[in-house]
Amino acid sequence: MEFSWTYTGESPVQLKKFIKEQGVSRALLSKIKFQGGEIRVDGRVQNVLYLLKDGETLTVTMPTELEHETVLVDEADIEIVYEDPHYLVVNKPAETASIPSQYHPNGTMANRVKNYYKKMNYPDQVIHVVTRLDRDTTGLMLFAKHSFAHGMLDKALRNKEVKKTYQAVVGGNVAELAFSGEIKAPITRDMTSLLKRKVGDGKEAHTSYKLLFRNDKIALVEVQLHTGRTHQIRVHFEYLGTPLLGDEMYGGRMDLGIKRQALHCSNLEFVHPFKGEILSFYQELPSDMAAFRKE
């Protein structure tokens, strides 16, 4: 895959500095140099010490990314929401992890996306997960299709420029739930469990929510994370006395027909680094969560 930029400036600039300003990391530049990529200026191969002059065009050929043999193939279909040469957005089902682990090397979204890439015979076969979801959380999940695309969105993630919105079905004391609110409560490990977290003397955590629907048993809320703590939404709604349905770990009701945490990534928005366009996606609630709104 090739990318080109034309330098405009009164004074010459070192190619190495200019290419870094375009978002090419030191690690990616090393791959370009040593793993089959190429750097050309107006069609001629140059090294990174070359001084770019006004009007010259830099073209970078990215090396092909061969598959990681350790990532297995899962032939289950994926539901594609959006795809272009750089990014892939899918709708993740429940009971499916985002990435393989030591004890669960297959059956994840990464394994399924690898199968899709192989079927499509894409030249780049490395799976780049940009946004993950917990195993039982459904909804929009973002993959980059090559390392440059991944690096560009990693920077956007650090700058909080990739926006995700969730919807959750909660129970408990829903009558006392305000129409909107800010939950600012630090989160720490719960030492009674290897996985569980709790509100306590820990890292700052900030969650916003808006009430979408309520009856005498449940409420549907729209949730925005301002920090990214482990289990943040689940912990914060337990803290309010309204834990997510199906979330046994955090005290959620298990008697209303849903056996997984009722959490769904409904909205995803980011600026496309190579097009400059705002991409915005919405995914309807899965049937197990949507059923509660009909009651």
N, C-alpha and C positions, 0 to 999 in steps of 0.2 A: 504494500500500500504506500502511495506517495502523498506527500504534503509539500506545498510550495508557499513561500512568502517573498514579497518584494521589499527590499530595504529602501527606505526614504529617509535621508538625513544628510546634513551638510558635511559632517565629518565621518570618515570611515570608522567602522566598528568591528571588533574582532568577532568572527563567526561564532565562536564558543559562547560569547556573551549574548549575541542576538538570538541564537537558537534556544538558550535558556529562557529568554524573555518570552518565547513562544510557547513555553510550557513543557519543553523537553527536559526531563530530569537528568541528573548525572548518570544514574543507573541505566536509563534508556539510551543515553548517548553512548555509553560503553557497549551496549548491545548492538547499536547501529554500527559501531566501529569494528567489532570483533565477531559478530554473529551473522554476517551476510547482508548488512544494510549498506547504504551508500549516501554520500553527501556531495552534491554538485552545485556549482554556481554558474548560471547561464550555460548549463550543459557540460561543464568541465568538472571533473572530480577534484575536490579540495579537502584540506584538513581543517581542523578547528581553529588553527592559528591564522587562517586567511582573514584579510581585512576586507569586509564587505563595503562596497561603495554605493552611492546613491543610484537607484534604478536597477541594481543587480538583483536577480531572482535566485533565492536559495531553494533547492529541491532536495528533500530527504526521502529516501526509500527505506521504509521500516523492514527489518528482518522478519521472515515468516516464523510464526510461533508454533512449533510442533507440539503435539499432545503430550500431557503428562501420563505416562503409562500407569501410574498408581491410581489415577482416577478411573473408576470402572464405568461401564455404560449401562444405563437403565433405559429400557425401550418404552417405558410409559410415555404417553403423549404429554406435551406441554400446551397450555393455552396462551397463545401469543396475543398480546395487547398492542404492541408496537415493535417494529424492527426497521433499522436502516443499516448501512455498512458499519456503523460504530456502536450502536446500542441495541439492546433487546430488553423489552419489558414483558413480563409474564404475570399471570394470575396464579399464585401459589395456592394449592389446596391445603386443607388441614391434614394433620398426621403425616407431614412431610417436612423433614429438616431442610435447611438451606444448603449446608455443605456436609461432606462426609466426615466421619469421626473414626477414631480407632476401633470402636466396637460396632459402628454402623457405617461400613465403607461404601454401601450402595443404597439406592432408593431415595436419594436426595434430589433437590432441584438441580444441583450442579451435575449430578450423574445424568439426569434427563436432558439437560441442555447439551452436554457432551454428545449424547446420542443424536440430538437434532443437528449439531454442527457436522457430525460425521455423515449423516444422511444427506445433508446439503452440500457436502464436499467443500466446505469452506477452507481456505488456505491456512487461516489462523485457528488453531484447535485448543488453545489454552482457555480455561474457564475463568473469567474475571468477575467475581461477585462484588457489586458495588453496594447494594443495600440488602441486608439479611433480615429474615423474620424468624421468630421462634417456631419450633416444630408445629405447634397447634394454632398459630396465628395465620390467617388467610390473607390473600390480597396481593397488591402490587409489589413486585420485586424486580430490581434493575440489575442487568448484567452489562459489562463493557465487552466488546468483541475483539479488542486488541489492547496492548499495554499502554499505548499513548492515550487512548480514550479513557482507560481506567485512571491513569495518572491525572488527567484533567479534571475528572469528577471527584477524585480523592481530595484535590485542592478545594473544590467547591463544597464538599462535605465538611472539611475543616472550617471553612468560612460560613457554615450554616446556610449555604445557598441551595441545597437540595432539600425540598420541603416535602415532608410526609405527614398525612393526616390519617388518623385512625377513627374507627367507630367501634364502640364497645357496648355490650348489653350487661347491665349491672343489676344486682338485687339488693337485698338488705333494706336499709332505711332510706328508700328512694323518695318518700314523701318530704324529707328534709333537704333533698338535693336542690341547690339553687339553679336558676335558669342558666347561669354561666358562672365560672369561677376560676381562680388561680390557686393551685396547690403548690406551695413552696415549703417542702419538708425534706431535710437531708436523708439519704438512704445509706444504710450500712449492712454488713452481713449479719444474718441471724445465726448465732453460733450453735443453735440446736440442729442445724441442717447444713449439708454441703452446698445446697443450691439456693435456699431461701434467703430473701432479703427482708429488711424491715426499716421503718422510719426510726432514726436514732442519730447518734453522734457520728455522722459520716459525711459523704460528699454531697455538695449542694445538688438539689434536684428540683426542677420547676416544670409543672404540667398545667396546661390550660384546657378547659373543657366547656362545651356548650350543650345544653339539653335539647334533644331532638324530639323525644317522645317519652311519655310516662303513663303507666297505669298503676294499679294498686300493688302490683308484684315486681315490676321491672322498670328500668329506664334505659333508653337508647341515648348514648352521648357521643358527641364528636370530640376528639381529643387531639391536641397538638403538643408535642414534646419540645421543650426548649433546652433540655439536657438529655443525655443518652445513658442513663444508669440502667444496669441490669434489672429487668422486671419492673421498670419504673411505673408504667401504667397500672399494673397489677397491685403493686405495693401502695401506690397513692390512693387508689380507690378502696382498698382494704382500710387504709388510714381514715378515709371519710365515713366508713361504716357501710359502704356500698360495693362489696367485692364483685368481680366479674362472675357471671354465671359460668358454671362448669369448671371454675378454677379452684380445685380442691385444696391445693397448696396454700391458698390465701383465703380460705373460708367461704368460697363461693357456693351458691346453692347447686346441688347435684340432682335435684328432684324435678326439674322443669324440662327435661328432655334433651339437654345438651351436656355432653360429657367432656368437652374441651373448653379451654378458656375462650369466652365469646369476644374475640378481638380480631379486627379486620383492618388491613391497611387499604383505605378507600381512595386516597388521593396521593398523587406523586407529581411533583413539579420541579423542573430545573431548566436552566438555560443551556441549550445545546452548544457545547464549546466550539464546534466546527461550523455551525450554521448561524449562530447568534440568535436563534429563535427560542422563545419560551415554549417548552413542551409541557403540557398539562394533561394528566390522565385521571379518570374516575372509574372505579370498579364497584359495581353493585354488591350489596351484601350477599353472602352465600345463603342458601335456602335455610340452613339451620338457625341463622341469626335473623333473617328476614321474617321468619314465622312469628317471632315475638311481636313484631310491629302490627300484625294483623289481628292480634288478640284483643 
